[in-house]
Amino acid sequence: MTAKRPDVPKGPPADPGADDVAWSEGFILPGGKVDADAMHRALEASRATGDPGNPGAADEADEADEADVALRRVSFRLQRDLQKRLDKYLTDRITFLSRTQLQKLIDEGGVLVNGRAPKASTRVGAGDLIEVVVPPPPSKDIVPENIPLDVLYEDDALIVLSKQPDIIVHPARSHLTGTMLSALAWHFKHGPSTGGRLSGVGSEFARPGVVHRLDRHTSGVIVFAKMDEAHWKLGHQFEHRKVDKRYLAVVRGRVEHDVETIDFPVGPHPSREKGYREKYVVRHDELGKHALTICRVRERYRLGGAPSAPLAPAPPTETAPGWKPAPLAAPTVPPVKLPGDGDDYTLVELELRTGRTHQIRVHLSYLGYPIVGDDMYGGASYADETGLVLIIRQALHATILGFTHPISGTPMRFTAPLRGDMADLVASLRARSGAAWLRVDAPGATVDLEQALPHTDHGRA
């Protein structure tokens, strides 16, 4: 018995010479490609007029409502048997998304074939109806904004920064301003490196110069390319795991083993309901991708010990006139947990051998050691003994980035010290543990804690 295909929305008449028929509120160019500029204008007009499709102040989870989703829905009816994989077919139609982005969109349920959730490898043929909820196209125009940058190193080929924890790297979804790219555009126009620019690689996706990324609320060292040659060569090092990436994180609980190899595949959360779409989980099926993290203990804390000496506060972060960081959303689940005597915490050094989305956060949570402040993965925020909340974002910091200079071939290694909320967190844990906190020299650890935590008291062996 042949399954009945779903009803097809009315559209333009079929072109006998075309591979497909496509329609969606005038967003389709001749030849069947999605017109990113037209969709972007429609979304901006909707938001400017207060249309119900306005996602408002949605965070990175893209909490767009049904009207916004309907505005971004594009449908294709194939007229010929192309014998193509779904992801490759969509790459030809939605050219402002990379194949990797489209595969992720398929995995997350943003694509239907004949009314059913497909795989990226699904073969599409004559008569198939493909429906896509297209992510909002980012604007290709990077608007310079006077946002402060902490520059660790810069030359003609690249720039290395210490990222703040409240800023996204590049325009995405509803976040078209207030990005690191906007800050860099201002830096090159008005800063000491006037006349510089980012590489052109990635410009078609509004990501010029972006070699790698950090989550919005993850702080630490990040590199951008200023030359196309440097971009390709740096990208090759990241792709082939020739980059040394070390993170520091504060987790709840006592990590018993000084060195732990966490080797569990990571993939998207199986639920596509609101609140789960952006989450990842350990999963042992075809959607789980190999993920390897080496976890090394650096300090252990047990609250309730004798008081230690007063700690020097971290210096304030300099800000540009008229600019202030975007407010961090207060966590809702789980609630803030007030630590008491006997509570254990651990400062861990994480070495990434792969680079999956949310890899560190998923792996640590899976083992029962959620990162402090990571409400998405079960880590409650931290409040000191007075009830003052010190950190409401995940206590995760990209501390070290080591790579080979793409032009000169010189080995380079950069350390971004902990500052602000995360430095305050470590200082509080040390003080409240007193003589009960312990420095651990785990085999293979490379982060110099005296350099990474210059404004807290010295460690003890």
Secondary structure in CASP SS format (residue, H / E / C, confidence):
PFRMAT SS
TARGET T0000
AUTHOR 0000-0000-0000
METHOD secondary structure of the structure
MODEL  1
M C 1.00
T C 1.00
A C 1.00
K C 1.00
R C 1.00
P C 1.00
D C 1.00
V C 1.00
P C 1.00
K C 1.00
G C 1.00
P C 1.00
P C 1.00
A C 1.00
D C 1.00
P C 1.00
G C 1.00
A C 1.00
D C 1.00
D E 1.00
V E 1.00
A E 1.00
W E 1.00
S C 1.00
E C 1.00
G C 1.00
F C 1.00
I E 1.00
L C 1.00
P C 1.00
G C 1.00
G C 1.00
K C 1.00
V E 1.00
D C 1.00
A H 1.00
D H 1.00
A H 1.00
M H 1.00
H H 1.00
R H 1.00
A H 1.00
L H 1.00
E H 1.00
A H 1.00
S H 1.00
R H 1.00
A H 1.00
T C 1.00
G C 1.00
D C 1.00
P C 1.00
G C 1.00
N C 1.00
P C 1.00
G C 1.00
A C 1.00
A C 1.00
D C 1.00
E C 1.00
A C 1.00
D C 1.00
E C 1.00
A C 1.00
D C 1.00
E H 1.00
A H 1.00
D H 1.00
V H 1.00
A H 1.00
L H 1.00
R C 1.00
R E 1.00
V E 1.00
S E 1.00
F E 1.00
R E 1.00
L E 1.00
Q C 1.00
R C 1.00
D C 1.00
L C 1.00
Q C 1.00
K E 1.00
R E 1.00
L H 1.00
D H 1.00
K H 1.00
Y H 1.00
L H 1.00
T H 1.00
D H 1.00
R H 1.00
I C 1.00
T C 1.00
F C 1.00
L C 1.00
S C 1.00
R H 1.00
T H 1.00
Q H 1.00
L H 1.00
Q H 1.00
K H 1.00
L H 1.00
I H 1.00
D H 1.00
E C 1.00
G C 1.00
G C 1.00
V E 1.00
L E 1.00
V E 1.00
N C 1.00
G C 1.00
R E 1.00
A C 1.00
P C 1.00
K C 1.00
A C 1.00
S C 1.00
T C 1.00
R E 1.00
V E 1.00
G C 1.00
A C 1.00
G C 1.00
D C 1.00
L E 1.00
I E 1.00
E E 1.00
V E 1.00
V E 1.00
V C 1.00
P C 1.00
P C 1.00
P C 1.00
P C 1.00
S C 1.00
K C 1.00
D C 1.00
I C 1.00
V C 1.00
P C 1.00
E C 1.00
N C 1.00
I C 1.00
P C 1.00
L C 1.00
D E 1.00
V E 1.00
L E 1.00
Y E 1.00
E E 1.00
D C 1.00
D C 1.00
A C 1.00
L E 1.00
I E 1.00
V E 1.00
L E 1.00
S E 1.00
K E 1.00
Q C 1.00
P C 1.00
D C 1.00
I C 1.00
I E 1.00
V C 1.00
H C 1.00
P C 1.00
A E 1.00
R C 1.00
S C 1.00
H E 1.00
L C 1.00
T C 1.00
G C 1.00
T E 1.00
M H 1.00
L H 1.00
S H 1.00
A H 1.00
L H 1.00
A H 1.00
W H 1.00
H H 1.00
F H 1.00
K H 1.00
H H 1.00
G C 1.00
P C 1.00
S C 1.00
T C 1.00
G C 1.00
G C 1.00
R C 1.00
L C 1.00
S C 1.00
G C 1.00
V C 1.00
G C 1.00
S H 1.00
E H 1.00
F H 1.00
A C 1.00
R C 1.00
P C 1.00
G C 1.00
V E 1.00
V C 1.00
H C 1.00
R C 1.00
L C 1.00
D C 1.00
R C 1.00
H C 1.00
T C 1.00
S E 1.00
G E 1.00
V E 1.00
I E 1.00
V E 1.00
F E 1.00
A E 1.00
K C 1.00
M C 1.00
D H 1.00
E H 1.00
A H 1.00
H H 1.00
W H 1.00
K H 1.00
L H 1.00
G H 1.00
H H 1.00
Q H 1.00
F H 1.00
E H 1.00
H C 1.00
R C 1.00
K C 1.00
V C 1.00
D E 1.00
K E 1.00
R E 1.00
Y E 1.00
L E 1.00
A E 1.00
V E 1.00
V E 1.00
R E 1.00
G C 1.00
R C 1.00
V C 1.00
E C 1.00
H C 1.00
D C 1.00
V E 1.00
E E 1.00
T E 1.00
I E 1.00
D E 1.00
F C 1.00
P C 1.00
V E 1.00
G E 1.00
P E 1.00
H C 1.00
P C 1.00
S C 1.00
R C 1.00
E C 1.00
K C 1.00
G C 1.00
Y C 1.00
R C 1.00
E C 1.00
K C 1.00
Y E 1.00
V E 1.00
V E 1.00
R C 1.00
H C 1.00
D C 1.00
E C 1.00
L C 1.00
G C 1.00
K E 1.00
H C 1.00
A C 1.00
L E 1.00
T E 1.00
I E 1.00
C E 1.00
R E 1.00
V E 1.00
R E 1.00
E E 1.00
R E 1.00
Y E 1.00
R E 1.00
L C 1.00
G C 1.00
G C 1.00
A C 1.00
P C 1.00
S C 1.00
A C 1.00
P C 1.00
L C 1.00
A C 1.00
P C 1.00
A C 1.00
P C 1.00
P C 1.00
T C 1.00
E C 1.00
T C 1.00
A C 1.00
P C 1.00
G C 1.00
W C 1.00
K C 1.00
P C 1.00
A C 1.00
P C 1.00
L C 1.00
A C 1.00
A C 1.00
P C 1.00
T C 1.00
V C 1.00
P C 1.00
P C 1.00
V C 1.00
K E 1.00
L C 1.00
P C 1.00
G C 1.00
D C 1.00
G C 1.00
D C 1.00
D E 1.00
Y E 1.00
T E 1.00
L E 1.00
V E 1.00
E E 1.00
L E 1.00
E E 1.00
L E 1.00
R C 1.00
T C 1.00
G C 1.00
R C 1.00
T C 1.00
H C 1.00
Q H 1.00
I H 1.00
R H 1.00
V H 1.00
H H 1.00
L H 1.00
S H 1.00
Y H 1.00
L C 1.00
G C 1.00
Y C 1.00
P C 1.00
I E 1.00
V C 1.00
G C 1.00
D C 1.00
D H 1.00
M H 1.00
Y H 1.00
G C 1.00
G C 1.00
A C 1.00
S C 1.00
Y E 1.00
A E 1.00
D C 1.00
E C 1.00
T C 1.00
G C 1.00
L C 1.00
V E 1.00
L E 1.00
I E 1.00
I C 1.00
R C 1.00
Q C 1.00
A C 1.00
L E 1.00
H E 1.00
A E 1.00
T E 1.00
I E 1.00
L E 1.00
G E 1.00
F E 1.00
T E 1.00
H C 1.00
P C 1.00
I C 1.00
S C 1.00
G C 1.00
T C 1.00
P E 1.00
M E 1.00
R E 1.00
F E 1.00
T E 1.00
A C 1.00
P C 1.00
L C 1.00
R C 1.00
G H 1.00
D H 1.00
M H 1.00
A H 1.00
D H 1.00
L H 1.00
V H 1.00
A H 1.00
S H 1.00
L H 1.00
R H 1.00
A H 1.00
R H 1.00
S H 1.00
G H 1.00
A H 1.00
A H 1.00
W C 1.00
L E 1.00
R E 1.00
V C 1.00
D C 1.00
A C 1.00
P C 1.00
G C 1.00
A C 1.00
T C 1.00
V C 1.00
D C 1.00
L H 1.00
E H 1.00
Q H 1.00
A H 1.00
L C 1.00
P C 1.00
H C 1.00
T C 1.00
D C 1.00
H C 1.00
G C 1.00
R C 1.00
A C 1.00
END
